[in-house]
Amino acid sequence: MPLTPKTSPLTRRSLLRALGGGAVLGGLAGCGVPAAYVRPGERAVADLSARDKRLTWANWPLYIDTDDDNPNRRPTLEAFEKRTGISVKYTEEINDNDEFFGKISPALMNHQQTGRDLIVMSDWMCARFVRLGWVQEMDRARQPHVAKYLDPQLRSPAFDPGRKYTVPWQSGITGIAYDRRRLGREIRHVSDLWASDLKGRVTLLSGLDEASALLMQGNGVDITRWTAADFHKVCDQVEGYVARGQIRRFTGNDYTKDLVSGDVLACQAYSGDVIQLQADNPHIRFVVPEEGAELWADSLMIPDRAVHKRNAERLVDYYYAPEVAAELAAWVNYVCPVPAAQDVLAAAKDEDTAALAENPLIFPDAEMRKRLVIARDITSTERVEFAKRWNKIVGL
């Protein structure tokens, strides 16, 4: 089927809300409460996949391709169902990492089924699931596309070496967006946000994980091994910028509105959002600062006691076929975890679709990749302490 780009102004990543009360629940579970941890031998149940051709998949809103004429149809998913005979119940029920964690954690903590065979969570939350033993190891022998095509830069995060339990669904970059025409100059460094001509015209992300990593990189910190002292230094700095009126406010998805209106000239932003904003305003730029930026991923996991494990593994592998990954990338516009999809897009007959193959925010080039880093995850103990301080600054 033909590849067609999608430029909806609303995206899955834009729906992330600031870290809230879920930190307490996450801290309790992550600290190793005896009843919470599930040993490897207790995670699987009899797999019904061979005789029960179905599975249930929970994802975020606006995070899969849809038909231009009928948003209730999902072309790549329908093609999988037709090819395999597996029926997929697809639900867009994840709007916040902590909220969904709270929704399914009682079942997982008590060794019960969640009613879902596949879920998508941000990697910092995936780390919590892996530590708790709440996800099953995937059989990579049944996933040749994943083994062959997964982006090398995403293959072995610290929380899941070798990606045994998680597989990236989509990836992205947290960097800086700005309006070049209104600002009248380039932004190249994190420190450029604190220039006098940007006073009151800067926003930062309200989420702890998203905001702090980039700010630490601005201080020259290696975010693969940052310390509590590095975090608190950033907090001290941000408190000072707030007091001086440099920061207009902390935002969730609404930073895009501020940037479009001109109320804000520069802001922390997600790469996928900016691609979509540029469709209407080519003067909006996205920069990976010279000090670097965070490369993140939202990943697929098979929860403990899922009863359609093999069907789920088959679906994951299907989306790693380059032609399927290309079709998905053309719609969601985030960093594609399948670099081989770039050649598929480049060969598209539609010029706008083919042009996506050259977009470094979907397929980062070698120069950009040198500045992209996957941050170490925040431990459960740290998260309670850090969230308390960060949320006070943000006003949550």
Salt bridges, closest charged atoms under 4 A:
GLU42 OE2 - ARG39 NH2 2.51
ASP52 OD1 - ARG54 NE 2.86
ASP52 OD2 - HIS308 NE2 2.85
ASP68 OD1 - LYS6 NZ 3.81
GLU78 OE1 - ARG73 NH2 2.82
GLU93 OE1 - LYS103 NZ 2.84
GLU93 OE2 - ARG116 NE 2.80
ASP98 OD1 - ARG128 NH1 3.56
GLU99 OE2 - ARG17 NH2 3.26
ASP117 OD2 - HIS308 ND1 3.10
ASP123 OD2 - ARG163 NH2 2.87
ASP139 OD2 - ARG142 NE 3.30
ASP151 OD2 - ARG369 NH2 2.81
ASP179 OD2 - ARG182 NH1 3.13
GLU186 OE2 - ARG180 NE 2.90
GLU186 OE2 - ARG285 NH1 3.57
ASP197 OD1 - ARG185 NH2 2.90
ASP209 OD2 - ARG383 NH2 2.97
GLU210 OE2 - ARG13 NH1 3.69
ASP222 OD2 - ARG225 NE 3.36
ASP236 OD1 - ARG389 NH2 2.52
GLU239 OE1 - ARG389 NH2 3.04
ASP254 OD2 - ARG249 NH1 2.87
ASP258 OD2 - ARG249 NH2 2.72
GLU290 OE1 - HIS189 NE2 3.87
GLU291 OE2 - HIS189 ND1 2.89
ASP298 OD2 - ARG12 NH2 2.40
ASP298 OD1 - ARG13 NH2 2.93
GLU313 OE2 - LYS309 NZ 2.44
ASP317 OD2 - HIS145 ND1 3.06
GLU367 OE1 - LYS370 NZ 3.77
ASP377 OD2 - ARG131 NH1 2.79
GLU382 OE2 - ARG376 NH2 2.94
GLU385 OE2 - HIS232 NE2 3.03
